[in-house]
Amino acid sequence: MKRKPLWRVTATIALPLMLTVALTVALWFWNSIIFFVVLPVTLAVCIYGVWKITHIYRTMRTVLQAASQQLNIKDQAAMTAFSLPVLLTSAQGEILWYNDLFQKQVLQSEEALGEQLEVFTSGRSIEELQKKSVCEIVCKDRHYRLHITPVVQKNTKLWAIYFIDITAHVELVQRYQDSRPVLMLIYIDNLEELMQNSRNSERAQISGKVETLLEDWSNAVGGVLQRYDDDRFIALFHQKSYETIVAQKFNILDRVRSLQVGEHNHVTLSIGVGRGESFSEAETMARQSLDMALGRGGDQAAERTKNGYDFYGGLSKGVEKRNKVRTRIVASAMEKLIAETDNVLVMGHRFSDLDCLGSGCALVSLIRQMGKEAHLVVNRQTTLASELLTRYDVAGKSDYFVDGETALHKIGEKTLLIVTDTQTPTMLEAPQVYQQAPQTVVIDHHRKMVEHIENAIIFYHEPYASSASEMVSELAQYMSHDPLSRLDAEALFGGIMLDTRSFVMKAGVRTFEAAAYLKKCGADTVEVKRLFAGSMELYRRKSDIISTVYMYRNKAIAYHEEGGTDIRIAAAQAADELLSIQGVDAAFAMFPEGGGVNISARSMGDFNVQLTMEALGGGGHLNMAGAYLADTALEQAQERLRAVIDEQMKTLETTLSHHGVGQDPQQV
């Protein structure tokens, strides 16, 4: 049984004494005669109490010293005169003895006999210390390295613990870490687009305002900023300054976004952060981080870390920023690659939809026109665009499609794999095909993911495009002298309609140009619309999901408890349809699958569902995303979703209240 510390024992006597004194004083105001009668008794009790406390203290100290006497005289003298603070504890961790240095330096002249060791070792018990023999702790704002050794005397095992003050060393290491350099590459996302019709003076004015904001921001935390192009800056900070920036959640993004050009346009920044052992390494990591920030749509900061990337910001919608020069360059490079290959495999993501399948089919047709063997890797049982597959089968083009196992046998030394509508290896229709392919090309429009394909010869990534079908439609205009067939044009048109929700969401100028080209190639919009037709069973499942909907912070959440065939399509369509409800700025439809829960997320652009799904391990676009929660029940999935929504809204509200962002308060 552990002995109570001295202060607990004395408190049991001292508190009644204090209460007695207080009551005696109160008698003076009530009845002075009784007061003088009680006063001698109170004084006697107080004297006895003080004597008792002193006696207990002396007795406990005598007992503890007697316990420490188990050391022989030579050991006692050595430990007393030892040049480091040292204490002696029992096997139960009770402090039995310590030398003068320990009392003076560690305890700062206080008493600790009878106390438990955990009080002075940051909560570490004697059992924990025995396992490590050496550890570091903090006691009274000082850092110590502890060395513990057993002391066996008269068949009793005690523990001697030596305290080495390493405060100066810890502070030196901290100063070193705080002074490590952090390099940032800063890019004005949309300066060129904002100033297309502006005079040079206006361009210089807005650029100067951005530079002033950046200089004030960097100077406030002791950083250095230097412009090296019209829309590019480089900044250097110490690690301690960077921690302040992170604590402020890169509020410079909000300050710059408050700069308005015209009625609806705001300036945005992308920031890439790099930290490394050298400036060269930091600069390389900063470039990778900036590419990632731009690939996710801009208006955010990204930092490359050992475990992936950390992101800050990303509140606004991406601004369409593309030119056909890059499309021509990519088309030319792909033509050369295809000409040097023996065969080409095209592959999209699992549960392929119209955009994935449509862009893949069109690519196979283009490559075959160039005289090369080409196939699309697809799983007929799990595709969500079976109607499009049927049309190609009816047209006599069923040889376009192969499964993953067949594709593996077609891979040779000069096989080219083209990945479309995804960039994540784990999301591919047949990951083993990607692993075996000697060279890869990626065509994707989703915001860049942390685990993206990094070894691609060509990484054609346009987060501002509406769909992969739009990107392939543009490539087709430069890769082939012959127009696309009507079937291919309708496949691409269907992909564009799916991802833009019939040209409502994320449909830019280039989207309509691509649609016009496909229309010119013979695409029939009525036939395209029939690609979206579903069965009566699918309609019932969609209705079942919608019937469960409930509102949470202007978000519609619905679910299906059983899952089953076509449920993935039904959930996506249900989420789309829920957006038509007044007051809904985002919709989430979920269903169980494989021991976990799938979530389809949609928004009209006022709420960033990509950030929501990324927090749950998924990803996607600002207005279309998804996630899979493994080993999770449906109710748990809803709780996690609501918690993420709460955190996302809290972050947004805090940002807006602190910085007065010039945008809709619902826009996350």
N, C-alpha and C positions, 0 to 999 in steps of 0.2 A: 504493500500500500504506500502510495506517495505521500510524503509529509507536506502539510500545507505550508506555503511560503510565509515568512515572518509577518509581512504586512497584513495577511489575512487573519493570522492569530491575534495580533494586536488590535485589529479593527473590531473584533468581537467584544473587546473590553472597552476600547476608546469610545465607540459609538454610544453605549449606555451611559458612560460618564458624561459625555457631552449633553445627552438628553436630560440627565439629572440636573446638571448645572443650568440648563435652559429653563427647566421647570421651576427651579429655586428662584432664579431671577424674576420669573413671572409672578411668583408669590409676593414680591415687593410691591407690585402694583395692585394686588388684590387684597392682601392683609399683611401689614408690616409685622404684626405680633407673631403670626405663624412663620413668617419669613425668618425672624431671628431665632425661632425655635428650631427650624429645619436647617439653618445655615451650618451649625457645627457638624451636624450629621453629614451634610453634603461635603464639607471640607475633609472629613475623615474618610469618606468613600473615595474622594478624588486622590487623597494621599495614598490610600491602599491600592487604588487602580494603577497609579504611576509606578508604585513599587512592584506591583505584579507584572506590569509590562517589562520593566527593567529586569526582573528576575527571569521571566520567560526568555528574554533576549539572551541573558547571560547563560542560561541553561542550554538553549539551542546552540549557541556558539561553542559551549564546552563540549556538547555531544558531537558537533561537526568536527571540531578540532581533534577530538578523541578518535573519530573515524579516520582522519587524515594521519594520525600518529602510526597507522599501520605501515607507513613508509619508515625505513630506517633513518637514523640521524644523518647519515651521509647523503641520502637521496633528498631529504628535506632541505639540507643546507644548499645542495646543488640547485634545486628548483627555486628556492627563495632568492638566491643570488643570480639566477639565470637572466641573461640580457634581453629576453623576450617576455611579453606577457604570457602567463601560463596559468591554467586552472586545473583542478582535480575534481572529477565527478565519480559518482557511484555507477554501478552497472545499470541503474534505472535512470540515469541522466540528472541526478540531483547534485548541485554544486556543493562540494565539501570544503574546498580550500582554493585559494589563489594567492599569487605573490603580489608584492606591492606595486609592481609595474602594471599588472592587470587592473588593479583597483584604480590606479592613477590615470592610465591611458585609455583603457577600454571602458571601464565603469564611470570614469570621470569623477572619482572619489566617492561614489555611491557604494552601498552595501548590496551583496547578492547571495550571501550564504543561505542555503536552503531553497533557493530558487531553482526552477527547472531550466535545463540548458537551452531549450528551444527559444527562450526569451531573448537570448543573445546570439543566436545562430540562424537568424532569418527563418525560424520555424522548423529547422532541421533537427530531428531527434538524434539521440546517441546511436540508435541503430542505423540510421542513414549515414552518419559520419563514419561508422565502422566500416561500411561497405566501400567508401571512397578513399579513406585515409587522408586525402587532400581535397579541399574544396574552398570556394570563395563565398564570403557572406558580407552583409552590410550590418553594422552595429553602430547606432548613434551617429549616422551620417558618415561613418568611416568604413573603408573597404579593408577586409582582412582575408588572408589566406590561412586556412586552418590545417594544422598537421596533428593527427591524433595517433597516440601510441598507447599500448596497454601497459599497466603497471601492476605486477602481481606481488603482493606482500602478505605473508601469513595466511595463505590459501584464500585470500580475497582479491578479486579482480577489480581494479580501478582504471580510470582512463585519464591520461594527461593530454590536454589539448593546448597547443601552442598557437598564439595569435601573431601573425606577421602582418604589419600594416603595409598595404600596397596601394593606399589612396593616391599617392603621387604618381605611381605607375598607371593606375586606371585613368586618372585625369589626363595624363600625357597621351595615352592611347585614344581617349575620347577627343582630345584636341586634334590629334592626327586625323581621326575619322571625320571630324567636323570640317577639316580643311581640304578634304579630297575634292578634286574638281568635278563638276557636272557640266556637260556641254549640251546646249540646246540649239537645234536648227528650227527656225520659225519661218513659216510661209503664209503669205496672204492668199487665201484660197481663191478668191473670186475678183481680184483686182482688175484683171483683163476684161472680164465680163461686165463689171460695173462701169468701166471707163470706155467701152466700145464707142459710144457716141459723145464722149466728153472731150473737152479741150485739154491741152497739155497742162494748163494752169490748174484746172480742176483735178486732174490726175495727181499733180504734185501736192495739191492741198490735202486730199484725203490720205495720200501716202504719208505726208508730213504729220497729220493727226495721229495716224497709227504709230509712227515712229516716236512721237512724243509720249504717247501712252506706254509704249514698250520701255522707253528710257526711264520714265518715272517709276514704272513697276520694277525694273531691274535695279535702279539706284536705291529704291526703298529697302531692298534686302542685301545690298552690297554687291551686286553683280555688275558685269560689263557687257554692253550690247554694241554690236557693230553691223551696219548694213553692208551687204556685198552684192545686192542686186535690187532692182526696183521693188520686188515683192518678196525678198528673202533677207533674213537676218541670222546672225549667229550670236549666241549669248553664253557667257561663262559665269558659273556660280560656285560657291563653296557648298559642301554637303549640308551644312547647318542652314544655309540660306535656302537650299532646295527643300529641306524639311518644312520650312516656313511656307514655301510656295504650295507644297502638297497639302499642308494643314488648311491653307486658304482655298484649296480645290481649284488651283489655277484660275483665280478670278479674273486674270487678264483676258481670258476668253470672253467673259461677260462684258468687260469694259469695252473691248473692241467691237463686240457685237452690237453695242448700243450706238455705234456710229451708223447713221442712216444715209443712204444715197438714193435720192428719189423718194417715192412714196412707200415702196415695199421692200427695197433691197437693203440688206445689212452687210457690213464687212465681217468676215470670219477669218479665224486663224487656224492653222494646223501646226502642232509643235511636236518635234521628235526629241526625246531625251536620251542621252547616252552617258553611261558611267563605266569606267574601266580602269585597268592598271596603268594605261598610258593615254595621252591625248588622241593618238591614232586609233586606239581601240574604242575610246569614247565616241569619236567622230563616226566610226563605222556603225556603232550601235545606234547613234542618233539618226543616221540616214535610214537604217532599217525601221526605226520607230516612226520616222516621218512618213515613209512609204506605207506603213501600216495605218497611220492616222488618215492619210489621204485615201487609202483603199477602203476605209470604213465611212467615207463620205465627207471627211474634213470636219472643221469646227470642233476640234478636240486635241488633247495632248495624249501621246502614247510613250510609254517607257519600256524598253526591252530589258527584261530581268532574267535571272537564271531559270525561273519557272514559267516563262512565257512573256506576257505583256500586261502592263497595268494601264488603264484608260481613265481619262478625266474629261468631262465635258460631253460633247456629242449631242447637244440639245436640239440643234436646228436641222431642217431638212437639207439634203444635199442640193447644190445648185448645178444644173446641167452645164457641163464644161467639157466638151469634146470637139475634136475637129477631125475631118476626114483624112488628114495627112497621115495620122497614125494608123487608121484603118487600111490605107493603101500600103503602108510599110509592112503591116502584119500580114496582109493578103499576099504580098510579094514574097515575104519570108516563108510563109506556109506553102506556097507553090513550089519553091525550091526544095523545101524539106520533103514534100510529097513526091516530087520527081526523083529524089534519091532513095526512096524506100521501096521495098518489095510489096508491102501491103499495109493497110491502115485499119486500125480498130477505133471506133468511136464509142464512147461510153459516158453515161450520165449518172445521176444519183439513184439510190434505191427508191422504190415506189415512184417511178418516173411519171411525170405529168405531161401535159401537152407542150409546155415550153421545152422541157428536157427532150422529149421524144421528137417533137417537131424540128428542133434545131439539129438533133442527131440525124434524122432521116435526110434533111436537106444537105448536110455535110457529106453523107454517104453518096448521095446523087452527084454532088459536085466533084467528089474525088473519082467516082467511076467515069464521069465525063472526061477526066484527065487521063483515063486509061489505066488506072490503078485499082487493084482489088481492095474493096472496102466493105466492112460489116459494122453493124450497130449491136453492141452488147446490151441485151435487155432480158428481163425475166417476165415472160408472158403472164405468169400467174399473179404477180404482184403489181404490175403496171396499173396506173390510174388513167391511162389513155388507151384502153383496149379498142375503142372505136376507131382511132387512127390506125392502129395495127391492122384491124380488119380491112380498112380501105386499101392499105398497101398490099395485103394478101389478095384482095379481089383484083387489084391492078396487076397481079402477076409479079410482085416484088417481094415475096415472102423470103427470098434468099438474102434480103438486106439484113435479116436479124439472126443472131446467134446467141446462145446462152453463155454463161461464164465458163463452163467446162469446155465447150467447143472452142471458145476464143483462146483459151490457154494453148491449145494444140496449133493455133495459127500464128503464135508468136515466134518470130525468128530474129536473127541478128539485125535485120534492117526493117523491123516493124515499128511503125509510128502509132502511138496511142494519143487520140485527141479526147480530152475530157471536157464535157460541156455542161453548163448550168450548175456546176459545183466546183469547189476548190479544196474540199476536205477529203483526205484519203479514206477516212472511216465511213464516209457517206456514199462512197462509190457503189455502183451496182455489183461489181465483182472486184473487191480490193486486191485479190491475188493476181488479177490481170495487170493492174497498175504496178504491182511489185515485180512482175516478170518483164514488163515492157522496157526495152533499152532506152527509149526516148519518149518524152511526153510533151504535149502542148495543152494548155488550159485556156478555155474560153468561158468566162463567167461574168455575171453582173452583180452578184451578191457582195455585200460589204465584206472586206477581207477578214478572214478568221485567223486566230492565232495558230491553229494547226493546219495551215494551208500547204498545198503542194509546193515545195521549195526547189525541186530539181528540174522544173520545167524548162525546156529550151525556149519556148515562147509562153509567156504568161500574159495573155490578152485579157486584162481585167478592167472593166468599165463600170464602177459602181453607180454612175449616173445614167446608164442605159436602163430601159424598162425591163428588158428580158434578154435571155441568151438568143432567142429567135430574132430579135431586132439586130443584135450584133452579127449573127450569121447572115441575115438579109443584106447587111452592108458589105460584108466580106464577099458575098456571092456576086455583087456588082463588079468586083475587081478580079475575082478568081476565075470567072467563066465568061466566054464571049457569047454563049448561048443563054437565053433566058431560062429561068427555072420552069419546070413543068407545073401544070396547074395543081397537081397533087402536093408537090413540095411547097408551092406558094401558099396553099391553104393550110398546110401543116404549120408553117412559120406564122401565118396570120393568126391561127388559133393559139399559138404560144404567146404572141403579143397580147391578144385579147384576154387570155387567162391572167397574165401578170399585171396588166393594167386595169383589170376589171372593166373590160369593154371601153378602153381609152378614157377612164375616169381618173385612175391613180398613176402617178409618175409617168405621164405621157408627155414627152417633150417634143420639140420641133423635129428632132431626128426620128422620133417614133412615128410621126405622121408621114415623114418622107419615106421611111421603110415600108409603111403600110401602102403608100401610093405605088411604090415599086412593085410590091406583091400583087396589088390590084391590077397593075399593068401586065403582070405575068399571067393573069387569068384567074386569080383567087375570087371565088364566089362567096360573098359574106353570108348568104343563106346556108350554104353547105358548111361553112365554118361554124355557124351557130349550131348546126346539128351535131357537131362534134361534142358539144356540151350537154346533149340530151342524156338523161339518165333513166333508169328503170323505175317502176312504181315502188319497188322495195327500197330503192335508194331514197326516194322522196319520203317514204314513211319514216325511215331512219333519221333523216334530216329533221323531220317534224318532231320526232321523239326527243331529239337533242334540244331543239328550240323550246319545247314545252317545259324543260327543266330550268330555264334561264332565271337568274336573279341578278340584281344590280349591286355593285360594290364600288363606291367612289367613282361613279359615272362609267364604270366598266361592266360589260355584260359577261357573265360567266355561266356556261352551260356544260352539260356532261351527258355521257351515255354510260350506263352501268354495266352493260354486257359486252360491248365490242362486237366483233363479227365481220362478215363479208361486207365490203364497200363502206365500212364505217369511217375509213380515213377520208374518202371523198365526201361523205356526208358531213363529217366534222368541219372540213374546210369550207364547204358550201354554207353550213349553218353559221359559222363565224362571219362569213361575208354578209349573210342576210341579216344578222343581228345588228350590223352597222347602220341599217336603214331605220332603226328605232331612234326616235328623237331623244337627244341627251346622251347618247352612247358615243364615247370617243375612242373606245377600244373594245374588242370582243375576243373571248377565249372559249374554245370548245375543246373538251378533253374526253378521252375514252381509254379504258384499260387495254393493255396489250403486253403479252409476254412477261407477266409479273410486275410490270411497271405501268406508267400512264403517259400517253401521248397528248401533247397540247398543240393546238393550232391557234395562232394569234393573228389578229387582223386589226388595223386601225385606218382611219381616214387621214392620218398624217399629223394629228394633233397630239398623239401620244406615241412615244417611241417604243414599240413592242419588241424591237431588236434588243434593247437594253434589258427589258424584262426577261426575255427568253435566254439571253446570255447569262443572267444571274442564276438561271436554273440549269445551265449547262448546254443550252441550245444556241440558236443564232438566227440570222436572216436579214431582213430589211427593216427600215423604220416602220413600214406599214404592213409587212407580211413576214412572219417568223414562226418558229416552232421549237419544241424541245421534247425530250423524252426523259422521264424521271424513272430510273431503274429501281426495282425493289420498293415501290411506293404504292400505297393504297390510294383509291380515288379521293377519299376525304383528306388524307395527308397532303395529296397534291394540291387540293384547293386551299388548304391552310398555307402551304408554302407559297403558292401564287399570290394570295392576299398579302402575305408578309412582304414579298418582293414589291408589290404595288405600293404598299405603305411606305417602304423605304425609298422607292423611286419618287413618290410624290413629296415626301419629306425633304429629300435632297433638292428637288425643284423649287419647292416653296422657300427653302432657306436661301437658295441662290437668288431667286427673284427678290426676296425681301432685302437682301444685303446689297444687291448690285443693280436692281431696277432694270432687268433685261427688257429690251424693247421687242417683246414677242408675246403671243398668247400664253397666259399662265398655265394652260393645260398642255402646252407643247413640251414634251420631254424628249 
